[in-house]
Amino acid sequence: MKRALVAVVGTVVLTVIAVFSIASAMRDGRAVGDAPLSLARGPRLVALSSSPESRGRLLSARTATPDRRTSLASLRPALGGLSCERFYAANGTGLCLRLAKGFTTYQLVVLDAALRERRTIPLVGIPNRARVSPSGRLVAWTVFVTGDSYNGGRFSTRVGILDTRTQQLVPTLEDWAITVGGVRRRVPDANFWGVTFARDDRRFYATMSTGGRRYLVEGDLFARTIRTIRDNVECPSLSPDGTRIAFKSALGGDPSRGWRLSVLDLATMRETPLAETRSVDDQAAWLDDHSVAYAIARGRGRSDVWTVAADGTGRPALLLHDAYSPASLN
């Protein structure tokens, strides 16, 4: 009888310890039943889970395999406790856009390589895009907002940029000096989204809409200027070598018809449609100088991360099942 009682008590104690350990790991963003997740540079891909059981939680999978042609979909990614609506990471800095406590508003959280919170900023709007500069110094986000008078009270977008070293915050780009087609203009209906940074932590690219048209724009953080570069370019993503931009463009200029994923050579302005012919409503992420990753929805809030060559060759390959918001830590 005593032995049975001791066994029962021991089981209860072990269960309590296990539950506490799992809860603690989830609070800290560590992987449950695995080594702690990290945002340090290495051959890994991070993303968010779209599975109903773990939606929004951070996933991490190694990208180095014995056969580099092997799809990551055959691997089992580690699941962490950190939960976000949008996520991105680079060079040891993470950016998590998540529901705030109480689940009524959203907030931005800057994370270090060990997923420790370094700064939290309230967000006015619904998270849409997130990016970190290659150095890890700058973070940018896009939110949907309502109530702008020029837009008839419908949804608009707003971009913010934070320098994590100086803590200088750029809450909006709408009051910057804007040049459209080589002419300095006042643009009261400007909407911005989808920032991507150059390696110098000064220049960035983004999408700007005005007058019903969408432009690829280049911004200068020091001069606080923005200039248009190309028409019908959305959600740009600058390649690691800084020479090309992966982007989505509305078919026939009409977003209701879907988007085509392409790559733009910044030196020649030559566009190369990629082998992915399905509609890609995402800001692609470069895995390396030769391939990009992106999410494709498959209904009921679920999506998968796919990859395709950046030169228009080959065919799409599944990377991660039930995932979205990918970022390569290479």
Order of alpha helices (4+ residues) and beta strands (2+ residues): alpha-beta-beta-beta-beta-beta-beta-beta-beta-beta-beta-beta-beta-beta-beta-beta-beta-beta-beta-beta-beta-beta-beta-beta-beta-beta-beta
